Amino acid sequence: MAKEKIINIRVEAELKKQAKKLAENDGRSLSNWILRLIKYEIEKSGGNPGKKSD
């Protein structure tokens, strides 16, 4: 997949620290780990962003 857009988000330092630790434990960069979560949620919704997930 071509990298086309950048998303900037602000998070609390502790939240970033915890997410980074989870990413490292999964052998991923924080950016890759977040991208994986986004893709998972899209797949879970069946590719329909308007669908509520359980």
N, C-alpha and C positions, 0 to 999 in steps of 0.2 A: 504494500500500500504506500503510495506517495505521501510524504509528509507535506501538507499544504498549509495548515493553519496552526497558530499557537493560541492556547487558552491560558490566560493568567488568572490565577485564583489566590485569594488570601486565606490563610488558615492560621489558627493559633499555633504557636511554637510547639507546644506539647503534642498536639494532634499530628503535626508534621513528623515529629520525632517518633511517635508510635507507628505511623504509616510507613516511615522509612525502615524501621526495624522489621515490620512485617514483610516489606518488599525484599529486604536483605535475606531474611529467613527463607524466602521463596526463590532466592537466586536471581532477583530482578532489580532493575533500577526503579526508583520511585516513579518516574515518568512511565515506564513500561508497566508497572504494577497498576497504576491508575488507569491507563489505557485498557488494560485487561478487564478491570472492573466495569468500565463503561461498556465495552463490547459485551460482557456477560449480561448486563442489564438490558441492553438492546435485544440480544438473543432471547432473553427470558420473556420479553414483551412480544416476541414473535416479529420483531422489526417494526412494531407499531408503537410509536412514542406516546400515543394517546391512551394506551391500555394501562390500567393500574396493575401493578405487580402485587402478589400476595406477601 
